Amino acid sequence: MDFQLTEQQQLIRDMARSFAEGELVQRAARMDRESALDREVLAKMSELGLWGLTVPEAYGGFGLGNLELALVLEEINRGCASTGVTLSVHNSLLGAPLNKWGSEEQRRTWLPKLATGEVLGAYCLTEPNAGSDAGSLRTSAKRVGEQWVLNGTKVWVTNGGTCGVMIVYARTGTAESRAKGISAFLVPKDTPGVSVGKHELKCGIRASSTTEILLDNVRLPLSALIGKEGEGFTIAMDTLDGGRIGIAAQAVGIGRACLEAAIKYAKEREQFGQPIGNFQAIQWKIADMSTRLDAARLLVHKAAWLRDRGERCTREAAAAKLYASQTANFCADEALQIHGGAGYTDHFQVERLFRDARITEIYEGATDIQRIVISRAVMA
Ligand SMILES: Cc1cc2nc3c(=O)[nH]c(=O)nc-3n(C[C@H](O)[C@H](O)[C@H](O)COP(=O)(O)OP(=O)(O)OC[C@H]3O[C@@H](n4cnc5c(N)ncnc54)[C@H](O)[C@@H]3O)c2cc1C
């Protein structure tokens, strides 16, 4: 067993860390206030090649694995969780399944544009009546001659407003066929019939785009199918194994930002004639935050390592997501408490971190769903 990162992994992590420190930390509050990502930041991420981290070199990316992506995501999310989720969804929920399950033509057309960030990606699974129970989705895909015709409404689509291409999961079988009747389609956003519906106003990660995607008689060539007909749910779930590692890394990044903010404040703020960090009650909070973050990071790295070896990591990814997201919320709560009244205002970033941490327990499978996945595997 070796806990040491390779020299390349350390370089990549350090590059992301200095980018986050130099470009994201000071802008995160403004992005949150304006509910919009900073275009200059996105362009710099293109220069650094971050959009194409896991895209194979043959298509213009770095060809790196889930572990390197997790290292980068922790750093980016430590700086700005809105930027972090945009990057995570782009790499894990669009780039990865396209590369794994897509045809050579689909890969050649889209991966080079995804690698540079010229085009952002999105993942459309959730519907108004199909959230945790994604297998009950109703968006339909009917084969008409040499075309697929899609109709339906997708909700809560991350990058919905900013993406250029998305994977849409739609029903090609009967309603009774449940998960077995679902197929995956690659849909360019400028296809006639595709439109962006409501832009959601959110509690946290406000600068990231979350929208409805409306599909009204969207005609696609037969080649738009990803994988085989009826394979969509398998693709969606396999994709989420990778995505959950990304969200778990996001949670570690947010939690670390909370810990660092708490330590800084505890050393500066004086009460009863001394820094509050001298009080054991505060020290214990910091010890617990630090320990839980270490454990969460190990779970993230283990799941990423397994996935990079080509091994199934459904349980490990769910465990990393479950524990890291709870840890992010624990750290956000403790950090806010350490800041006292000031933490409840926008004078300090912990107020935003507290809001940002919350989503990590909801998207890509809520906490209860991770528990179902884990217990199913453990009890089998
Ligand atoms: C900001 C944001 C971004 C998102 N981005 C995307 C995206 O890019 N693409 C996409 O497809 N989706 C996206 N989602 C959707 C997200 O994955 C869902 O919100 C999530 O899966 C939960 O579904 P739901 O909101 O319908 O909650 P529900 O399924 O209605 O669940 C409500 C509550 O009931 C619990 N629950 C449900 N079933 C069970 C059960 N069997 N046992 C115990 N408890 C249960 C849940 O844990 C939850 O606490 C996003 C959501 C948000 C808020």
The ligand as a MOL file (V3000), in Angstrom:
LIG
                    3D

  0  0  0     0  0            999 V3000
M  V30 BEGIN CTAB
M  V30 COUNTS 53 58 0 0 0
M  V30 BEGIN ATOM
M  V30 1 C -28.7270 22.1540 -7.8440 0
M  V30 2 C -29.1200 20.8280 -8.4310 0
M  V30 3 C -28.4540 20.3440 -9.5370 0
M  V30 4 C -28.8300 19.1280 -10.1210 0
M  V30 5 N -28.2100 18.7070 -11.2720 0
M  V30 6 C -28.7320 17.6480 -11.9470 0
M  V30 7 C -28.2480 17.2950 -13.2570 0
M  V30 8 O -27.3090 17.9120 -13.7790 0
M  V30 9 N -28.8540 16.2850 -13.9140 0
M  V30 10 C -29.8850 15.5720 -13.3750 0
M  V30 11 O -30.3890 14.6690 -14.0300 0
M  V30 12 N -30.3430 15.8570 -12.1310 0
M  V30 13 C -29.8100 16.8780 -11.4210 0
M  V30 14 N -30.2960 17.2100 -10.1680 0
M  V30 15 C -31.3550 16.3920 -9.5840 0
M  V30 16 C -30.9120 15.6340 -8.3560 0
M  V30 17 O -30.0810 14.5530 -8.7080 0
M  V30 18 C -32.1870 15.2080 -7.6060 0
M  V30 19 O -32.6920 16.3930 -7.0000 0
M  V30 20 C -31.9360 14.1250 -6.5840 0
M  V30 21 O -31.6130 12.9250 -7.2200 0
M  V30 22 C -33.1540 13.9050 -5.6730 0
M  V30 23 O -34.3360 13.8160 -6.4110 0
M  V30 24 P -35.5840 14.7250 -6.0030 0
M  V30 25 O -35.1090 16.1180 -5.8530 0
M  V30 26 O -36.6890 14.4870 -6.9470 0
M  V30 27 O -35.9970 14.2320 -4.5690 0
M  V30 28 P -36.9880 13.0040 -4.2350 0
M  V30 29 O -36.6130 11.8040 -5.0020 0
M  V30 30 O -38.3890 13.4910 -4.3380 0
M  V30 31 O -36.6380 12.7490 -2.7080 0
M  V30 32 C -37.1270 13.5640 -1.6590 0
M  V30 33 C -36.6090 12.9980 -0.3580 0
M  V30 34 O -37.0780 11.6570 -0.1870 0
M  V30 35 C -35.9890 10.7740 0.0170 0
M  V30 36 N -36.2390 9.4980 -0.6220 0
M  V30 37 C -36.6340 9.2450 -1.8940 0
M  V30 38 N -36.7440 7.9340 -2.1200 0
M  V30 39 C -36.4010 7.3130 -0.9560 0
M  V30 40 C -36.3130 5.9460 -0.5420 0
M  V30 41 N -36.5580 4.9400 -1.3860 0
M  V30 42 N -35.9220 5.6890 0.7230 0
M  V30 43 C -35.6460 6.6990 1.5820 0
M  V30 44 N -35.7090 8.0130 1.2490 0
M  V30 45 C -36.0860 8.3030 -0.0070 0
M  V30 46 C -34.7940 11.4830 -0.6200 0
M  V30 47 O -33.5620 11.0600 -0.0770 0
M  V30 48 C -35.0810 12.9480 -0.3150 0
M  V30 49 O -34.6250 13.2460 0.9660 0
M  V30 50 C -29.8910 18.3840 -9.5480 0
M  V30 51 C -30.5380 18.8720 -8.3990 0
M  V30 52 C -30.1810 20.0790 -7.8480 0
M  V30 53 C -30.9410 20.5870 -6.6560 0
M  V30 END ATOM
M  V30 BEGIN BOND
M  V30 1 1 1 2
M  V30 2 1 2 3
M  V30 3 2 2 52
M  V30 4 2 3 4
M  V30 5 1 4 5
M  V30 6 1 4 50
M  V30 7 2 5 6
M  V30 8 1 6 7
M  V30 9 1 6 13
M  V30 10 2 7 8
M  V30 11 1 7 9
M  V30 12 1 9 10
M  V30 13 2 10 11
M  V30 14 1 10 12
M  V30 15 2 12 13
M  V30 16 1 13 14
M  V30 17 1 14 15
M  V30 18 1 14 50
M  V30 19 1 15 16
M  V30 20 1 16 17
M  V30 21 1 16 18
M  V30 22 1 18 19
M  V30 23 1 18 20
M  V30 24 1 20 21
M  V30 25 1 20 22
M  V30 26 1 22 23
M  V30 27 1 23 24
M  V30 28 2 24 25
M  V30 29 1 24 26
M  V30 30 1 24 27
M  V30 31 1 27 28
M  V30 32 2 28 29
M  V30 33 1 28 30
M  V30 34 1 28 31
M  V30 35 1 31 32
M  V30 36 1 32 33
M  V30 37 1 33 34
M  V30 38 1 33 48
M  V30 39 1 34 35
M  V30 40 1 35 36
M  V30 41 1 35 46
M  V30 42 1 36 37
M  V30 43 1 36 45
M  V30 44 2 37 38
M  V30 45 1 38 39
M  V30 46 1 39 40
M  V30 47 2 39 45
M  V30 48 1 40 41
M  V30 49 2 40 42
M  V30 50 1 42 43
M  V30 51 2 43 44
M  V30 52 1 44 45
M  V30 53 1 46 47
M  V30 54 1 46 48
M  V30 55 1 48 49
M  V30 56 2 50 51
M  V30 57 1 51 52
M  V30 58 1 52 53
M  V30 END BOND
M  V30 END CTAB
M  END
